[in-house]
Amino acid sequence: MLLVWLYGVMVVGAVSRSVVQIATEFDKAPLAYSLSAVAGLVYGFITYSLVRGGERARRAALVCCAAELAGVLIVGTWTLADPSAFPDATVWSDYGMGYLFIPVLLPITAMFWLRKSRMAP
């Protein structure tokens, strides 16, 4: 239940942030704002999968969490290595530092829980 709640909060944060930024200042940092929108969509799908339940949804959530973690690590490293590529921050910038590192911790926690829940009798 906590994972669903946290992912729900991240959906609201990422989607609302990206909608406002895309609508008002897209030309300033199109890559950053587009990546924030993608993050919001990924969070939304994971939230939906966790709520839906079932083996198929669990596997889909696991794959999306792995993709999310890869995105956080790639974008986080990219923003540190080449800050000029991102004139404004994304949800995943600096490994999610602007979101208290929840973007990097959440998929790890979710993958652990999803794998453990599969093994439970």
Backbone torsions as a table, in degrees:
resi	resn	phi	psi	omega
1	MET	NA	-38.4	179.0
2	LEU	-64.1	-40.6	177.8
3	LEU	-61.0	-43.1	179.4
4	VAL	-61.7	-43.8	-179.7
5	TRP	-63.2	-47.8	-179.2
6	LEU	-63.2	-43.3	177.4
7	TYR	-64.8	-36.9	176.7
8	GLY	-61.2	-42.5	177.2
9	VAL	-63.0	-41.7	179.4
10	MET	-66.1	-35.6	175.8
11	VAL	-59.1	-52.1	-177.8
12	VAL	-60.4	-45.7	-178.6
13	GLY	-63.6	-49.8	-176.4
14	ALA	-69.2	-44.4	-178.0
15	VAL	-68.2	-46.4	-178.3
16	SER	-64.8	-40.3	178.1
17	ARG	-61.3	-48.3	-176.3
18	SER	-68.9	-36.8	179.3
19	VAL	-62.4	-46.5	179.8
20	VAL	-64.1	-45.3	-178.0
21	GLN	-66.8	-41.0	178.9
22	ILE	-66.8	-38.7	-178.8
23	ALA	-72.8	-30.6	-172.6
24	THR	-107.3	-29.1	-174.5
25	GLU	-148.8	39.0	-176.3
26	PHE	-55.7	-38.5	-177.2
27	ASP	-67.1	-17.7	179.6
28	LYS	-70.1	-44.5	-177.3
29	ALA	-153.5	71.0	-174.9
30	PRO	-60.7	-38.1	179.7
31	LEU	-64.8	-47.5	-179.0
32	ALA	-61.1	-45.9	-177.5
33	TYR	-70.4	-34.4	176.1
34	SER	-67.6	-40.2	177.5
35	LEU	-64.9	-35.7	176.0
36	SER	-64.7	-38.4	177.4
37	ALA	-65.7	-42.0	177.1
38	VAL	-61.9	-42.6	177.9
39	ALA	-59.0	-43.0	178.6
40	GLY	-61.6	-40.8	177.8
41	LEU	-65.7	-41.3	177.8
42	VAL	-62.7	-45.7	178.2
43	TYR	-60.1	-40.3	179.4
44	GLY	-63.1	-43.7	179.7
45	PHE	-65.6	-40.9	178.9
46	ILE	-64.6	-42.7	177.7
47	THR	-58.7	-47.9	179.0
48	TYR	-58.9	-44.6	-178.9
49	SER	-64.2	-40.4	179.2
50	LEU	-66.0	-38.9	179.2
51	VAL	-70.4	-41.4	-177.5
52	ARG	-62.6	-44.6	179.0
53	GLY	75.3	179.9	-177.9
54	GLY	93.7	161.1	-175.7
55	GLU	-64.6	-42.7	-178.8
56	ARG	-64.9	-43.2	178.4
57	ALA	-66.9	-36.5	178.6
58	ARG	-62.9	-43.9	178.4
59	ARG	-65.1	-41.2	178.0
60	ALA	-62.6	-42.3	178.4
61	ALA	-64.1	-39.2	179.5
62	LEU	-62.9	-44.4	177.8
63	VAL	-63.7	-43.0	-179.9
64	CYS	-67.4	-36.3	177.0
65	CYS	-64.7	-39.4	177.0
66	ALA	-64.9	-41.7	177.3
67	ALA	-65.3	-39.8	177.5
68	GLU	-61.3	-46.6	179.4
69	LEU	-61.5	-42.8	177.4
70	ALA	-60.7	-43.6	178.3
71	GLY	-61.4	-44.3	179.0
72	VAL	-61.7	-44.2	-178.6
73	LEU	-68.2	-41.2	179.7
74	ILE	-67.7	-51.9	-178.6
75	VAL	-66.5	-40.5	178.5
76	GLY	-59.7	-44.4	178.5
77	THR	-68.2	-41.1	180.0
78	TRP	-61.7	-42.8	-179.2
79	THR	-67.3	-28.7	176.7
80	LEU	-80.2	-38.3	-177.1
81	ALA	-75.6	-35.8	-177.4
82	ASP	-138.7	74.2	-177.5
83	PRO	-58.7	-25.9	-178.9
84	SER	-67.6	-19.6	178.9
85	ALA	-72.0	-16.9	-177.7
86	PHE	-128.2	88.7	180.0
87	PRO	-63.6	-19.6	176.2
88	ASP	-138.3	156.7	-174.2
89	ALA	-75.0	153.5	170.0
90	THR	-107.2	174.6	175.9
91	VAL	-61.1	-34.5	-175.1
92	TRP	-95.0	1.8	179.6
93	SER	-58.3	141.6	178.2
94	ASP	50.1	39.3	179.1
95	TYR	61.7	28.1	177.8
96	GLY	84.0	24.5	-177.8
97	MET	-57.3	-37.1	179.1
98	GLY	-67.0	-15.1	178.7
99	TYR	-116.6	31.9	177.6
100	LEU	59.5	31.5	179.8
101	PHE	63.1	14.2	177.3
102	ILE	-61.1	-38.8	179.3
103	PRO	-59.7	-26.4	178.0
104	VAL	-92.7	-30.1	-178.8
105	LEU	-81.4	-34.4	-175.7
106	LEU	-62.6	-47.6	-179.4
107	PRO	-66.8	-33.4	177.6
108	ILE	-63.8	-46.8	178.2
109	THR	-62.6	-44.6	-178.8
110	ALA	-64.2	-42.6	179.6
111	MET	-64.5	-40.5	177.3
112	PHE	-60.7	-47.5	-178.6
113	TRP	-65.7	-42.1	-179.5
114	LEU	-64.7	-39.4	178.0
115	ARG	-69.5	-41.4	179.4
116	LYS	-65.5	-40.4	-179.3
117	SER	-66.0	-28.5	177.7
118	ARG	-69.1	-35.7	-177.3
119	MET	-80.2	-16.4	-179.6
120	ALA	-67.1	140.9	-178.9
121	PRO	-70.0	NA	NA
